[in-house]
Each structure stands twice: as structure tokens, then as C-alpha cells.
């Protein structure tokens, strides 16, 4: 009796596995890979990153090519005064930290627009100096509470995918944010996929500049000079 039951259970299990394999290979819209493949994300160059964080200099370095913009935004004055007004004082051209680019036709398109790029630890430190940059921690809340990158928001992506109430709260928060602000997602680092899933979510709802810190909290917290928050 026991042998017969075990045999029947083995047949059912084998049949279920076989059906799953056939469905995954032949009928699934998005078949699962047999071997887990790490997701490859290109690392953004520092120059491209700086262009994303810095406003265009076109309206300050080439006033003759943007006279229409200057005329539209500044009341009519003598020619000499208009030229002076179109060039801000040197102190405003030498900002200590990059700023979010204004939304206007003079801002050149960023080469990371619409796709996710990776950033390094040094680039993360540079972005921390810019308060316009958002940081999002994709780990569980208890991991986040034990230590995280300063001013990072906690979006527990696993809970987001399982709990409708939490998902609604997070979506309300995300939709309230400016989608032009650069966002850096991170998790534990290494083989952690949480930051990738969070970045996919951000891109899907319209965030224009999404980056992943692949080193994650494991690398960040190992640096003795890294500022952190609890």
C-alpha cells in the first residue's frame, strides 16, 4: 500500500514537472531561464552623469545664439545692458555641487534618458552632494533601519509585490515626486536583484534618470569614510 502510494506520488510529481517544462519552453510568454543569468547594466561615465546633474551652459556661454530666449525673459533694455544681464556673475557659474537641469529647450538630452545605468561608489558620493538626487533603498525595512545611505527612501520591493496596501502607499508617494529628478536605487549589492526590480518599476512609471548602485549597502558600508544614517 505504501509503495503504491509513493509510486503514484512520484508519477504525479514527474508529470507536473514535465508539464511545467513543456509550458515554460513552448507556451510561456516570458519563459524562465534554466540557469540564472546576472543582469548586465552599463556603468554611466562621469561626464555623462555630470551632464545629467548640471544645467546647460548654452544660455550663459553663448548669448548671441540665444538672443530670442534672453529677449523673451528680460524686459527691453539698451543693448549693452541686455548683454550684461544675459551673463550671470562668475559666482553663479561655479557651483560647488551639480544642480538639477531646468526643463527647457536648451537642456541637451542625456544619454541615460529612458534606460537604467549603473553608478560607482565615487559617483554615489558625488551625487550625495546634490540634494536633487533621490536615493531609494530596496531592502526590507529592518535592514534599512539598521543603516542606510543618507536621505534614502525605503521601498521594500518584496513587500511592494506582495502587499496591495503597501503597494498603494508607495505608488502614491512615487507619483508625487518629480519624474525628472535623478534616482539611485540600491540593495545589498552583489547578486541582489531588488534594486533592479525597483529600477524597473521607476522606469515604468516615467522616471527619466534612473541609476543602480550595484555595489549596494555591502560595499557602501565597508568604506570607512562613507556617511550613513539610521
WOVEN-V656560 format. One record per residue. RES is the residue in one letter. D_FIRST is the distance of its C-alpha to the first C-alpha in Angstrom with 1 decimal. Layout:
res=RES d_first=D_FIRST
res=RES d_first=D_FIRST
This chain:
res=X d_first=0.0
res=X d_first=3.8
res=X d_first=5.5
res=X d_first=5.1
res=X d_first=6.2
res=X d_first=8.7
res=X d_first=9.8
res=X d_first=10.6
res=X d_first=12.3
res=X d_first=14.2
res=X d_first=15.4
res=X d_first=16.6
res=X d_first=18.3
res=X d_first=19.9
res=X d_first=21.1
res=X d_first=22.6
res=X d_first=24.4
res=X d_first=25.7
res=X d_first=27.0
res=X d_first=28.6
res=X d_first=30.3
res=X d_first=31.6
res=X d_first=32.9
res=X d_first=34.6
res=X d_first=36.2
res=X d_first=37.3
res=X d_first=37.6
res=X d_first=38.1
res=X d_first=41.7
res=X d_first=41.6
res=X d_first=38.9
res=X d_first=37.7
res=X d_first=38.8
res=X d_first=36.4
res=X d_first=38.6
res=X d_first=40.4
res=X d_first=44.1
res=X d_first=46.7
res=X d_first=49.1
res=X d_first=52.6
res=X d_first=55.5
res=X d_first=59.1
res=X d_first=61.2
res=X d_first=64.3
res=X d_first=67.6
res=X d_first=69.8
res=X d_first=72.5
res=X d_first=70.2
res=X d_first=68.9
res=X d_first=72.4
res=X d_first=73.4
res=X d_first=70.6
res=X d_first=71.8
res=X d_first=75.5
res=X d_first=77.7
res=X d_first=79.6
res=X d_first=83.1
res=X d_first=84.4
res=X d_first=86.4
res=X d_first=88.0
res=X d_first=88.7
res=X d_first=89.9
res=X d_first=91.8
res=X d_first=93.8
res=X d_first=90.6
res=X d_first=89.4
res=X d_first=92.7
res=X d_first=91.2
res=X d_first=88.5
res=X d_first=91.1
res=X d_first=93.5
res=X d_first=90.9
res=X d_first=89.9
res=X d_first=93.3
res=X d_first=96.4
res=X d_first=99.3
res=X d_first=101.4
res=X d_first=103.8
res=X d_first=102.4
res=X d_first=102.8
res=X d_first=101.0
res=X d_first=98.1
res=X d_first=97.5
res=X d_first=97.5
res=X d_first=95.0
res=X d_first=92.6
res=X d_first=92.2
res=X d_first=90.7
res=X d_first=92.1
res=X d_first=90.7
res=X d_first=88.8
res=X d_first=86.6
res=X d_first=85.8
res=X d_first=84.5
res=X d_first=81.6
res=X d_first=79.8
res=X d_first=76.4
res=X d_first=75.2
res=X d_first=75.0
res=X d_first=73.0
res=X d_first=74.7
res=X d_first=76.4
res=X d_first=75.2
res=X d_first=78.1
res=X d_first=79.0
res=X d_first=80.4
res=X d_first=77.1
res=X d_first=75.7
res=X d_first=72.1
res=X d_first=69.8
res=X d_first=67.8
res=X d_first=64.7
res=X d_first=65.0
res=X d_first=61.7
res=X d_first=59.5
res=X d_first=58.0
res=X d_first=59.7
res=X d_first=58.9
res=X d_first=61.4
res=X d_first=62.0
res=X d_first=62.7
res=X d_first=66.4
res=X d_first=66.3
res=X d_first=64.3
res=X d_first=67.1
res=X d_first=69.6
res=X d_first=67.8
res=X d_first=67.6
res=X d_first=71.4
res=X d_first=71.2
res=X d_first=70.3
res=X d_first=69.6
res=X d_first=66.5
res=X d_first=63.3
res=X d_first=60.5
res=X d_first=56.9
res=X d_first=54.2
res=X d_first=50.7
res=X d_first=48.8
res=X d_first=47.3
res=X d_first=49.8
res=X d_first=49.2
res=X d_first=49.9
res=X d_first=52.9
res=X d_first=54.2
res=X d_first=54.1
res=X d_first=56.6
res=X d_first=57.5
res=X d_first=60.3
res=X d_first=63.3
res=X d_first=63.4
res=X d_first=60.0
res=X d_first=58.1
res=X d_first=54.4
res=X d_first=52.1
res=X d_first=48.5
res=X d_first=47.2
res=X d_first=43.5
res=X d_first=44.2
res=X d_first=46.4
res=X d_first=43.5
res=X d_first=41.2
res=X d_first=43.6
res=X d_first=45.7
res=X d_first=48.2
res=X d_first=48.9
res=X d_first=49.1
res=X d_first=51.8
res=X d_first=53.8
res=X d_first=53.7
res=X d_first=54.7
res=X d_first=57.6
res=X d_first=58.8
res=X d_first=58.5
res=X d_first=60.3
res=X d_first=63.1
res=X d_first=63.9
res=X d_first=66.3
res=X d_first=64.4
res=X d_first=67.2
res=X d_first=66.6
res=X d_first=65.0
res=X d_first=61.5
res=X d_first=59.8
res=X d_first=56.0
res=X d_first=54.2
res=X d_first=51.1
res=X d_first=50.1
res=X d_first=51.1
res=X d_first=49.5
res=X d_first=46.3
res=X d_first=46.4
res=X d_first=46.1
res=X d_first=47.1
res=X d_first=50.8
res=X d_first=50.1
res=X d_first=48.2
res=X d_first=51.0
res=X d_first=53.7
res=X d_first=52.0
res=X d_first=52.1
res=X d_first=55.8
res=X d_first=56.8
res=X d_first=55.0
res=X d_first=57.1
res=X d_first=60.3
res=X d_first=61.2
res=X d_first=63.6
res=X d_first=63.5
res=X d_first=60.1
res=X d_first=59.6
res=X d_first=56.7
res=X d_first=57.3
res=X d_first=54.8
res=X d_first=55.6
res=X d_first=54.5
res=X d_first=54.7
res=X d_first=53.6
res=X d_first=56.7
res=X d_first=59.0
res=X d_first=58.3
res=X d_first=58.9
res=X d_first=62.5
res=X d_first=64.8
res=X d_first=67.3
res=X d_first=64.9
res=X d_first=65.6
res=X d_first=62.6
res=X d_first=61.9
res=X d_first=59.6
